[in-house]
Amino acid sequence: MARIAVALPLADEDRLAAELVRHGHDLAGRCSSADELAAVLAAGRTDYAVVAATPRYLNDRLIVEADAAGVRIIALVAHESERRHALELGLRETADAASDWPQLELMLLGSPTLAAPAAVDPARGTVIAVWGPAGSPGRTTLSIAIAAELAAAGHRVALADVDTHSGSIAPAIGLLDEAPGFAAACRLAGADSLTRAELERIGQRYASARGGFWVLTGIGRPSRWPELSAERVAATIAECRSWVDYTVLDTGASLENDEEISSDLFAPRRNAATLTALREADQVIAVGAADPVGLSRFLRAHVDLVEVLETDRVSVVMNRVRSSAIGLDAATQVRQTLLRFGGISAPVLIPHDQAALDAAVLSGKTLADIAPRSPARVAVAGLVADRILPPSPVPARQGRRASGRRTRGRVASTEFGRA
């Protein structure tokens, strides 16, 4: 028996409420609005919810409360506009409003026709490190955007601030950083006491209707960098693999090997956290700024990067592509420069959208939450779909005509750089 709450127009409510009780389930609530249902979910007495996919019965607050309470929602759609409304909120599990209860029950309790995230080995989640040279090319902004897109795709995600020079994830998304989560994790790892329960205790949760994710905030004062030793960082990353599907690491810029400029071979290394994160990562996103100075910095630093790790794990991203800094046909000029001077082909280009980025920082939200149609956000979504997520399996053909439901797939191209 499941505890099911509903928020539906009166006719659908009467029909489905009677049916679910007749099939042996408990009616946890009959709600007249999304906000009323959100309050019911927050009370913790509900396993599932069935709602109408209209703004009255389905909104951001309801999605956030359902995510926090672990309640699965099925949205009933009568028109294509209602399906779009559900998708804009990140809810992909929808059914026709005329569906009878046995159909909905099958979906709620596990239907083989539902699109599911790509399978990830629970014992070894994927680790993605975001690196870039000095000069603020957009490491933190891109790290947050990637974590948000992975979470929106239905995965468990952790975002960790590993920058020992200027950690900035917490203020960028409106979180407190008095007690740095990643440093705390490293201390526990050093004492061989880091567990999944401890990670959830020290981590903070970024809540979003599109998909929330865990955050391990960075050190608030640069003087605390000795807490992030190579051994501790490696152990923390290893534990994160068994905690979430994807761990996104925001790293520092410097790739200097401290031991080469120090006579004390046993002293802590300030850049050890960044170097360890890059070596432990399954994939590295190398980001540079698409302007003359940024391109020069990136090409010089990229030489050092390829000495640290294999290039087949590196995806190059050029950020803030715009004609005002590069000239006409900025995308082509950036590609030709990278190919000619760095031998780098097929970079991902992210167009500049200052208004959207400013709005995200001002509100302490991700780009996906504050400006989902921003060209920059669309480019990051393409990067995640093409370079990070595995291809979605082709679903088996169903006996009935498809209802127009969208499924997550690979974006056809990452050529988003026209400015």
ABEGO torsion letter per residue (X at the ends): XBBBBBBBBAAAAAAAAAAAAAAGBBBAEBBABAAAAAAAAAAGABABBBBBBBAAABBAAAAAAAAAAGBBBBBBBABAAAAAAAAAAGBABBBBAABBAAAAAAAAAGBAABBBBBBBBAABBBBBBBBBBBGGAGAAAAAAAAAAAAAAAGBBBBBBBABAABBAAAAAAGBBAABBAAAAAAAAAAAGABBAAAAAAABBBBBBAAEBBBBBBBBABAAAAAABBAAAAAAAAAAAAAABABBBBBBBABABBAAAABABAABBBAAAAAAAAAAABABBBBBBBBBAAAAAAAAAAAAAAAAABBAAABBBBBBGBBAAAAEBGAAAAAAAAAAAAAGBBGBBBBBBBAAAAAAAAAAGBBAAAABAABAAAAAAAAAAAAAABBBBBBBBBBABBBAGBBBBBBBABABAABX
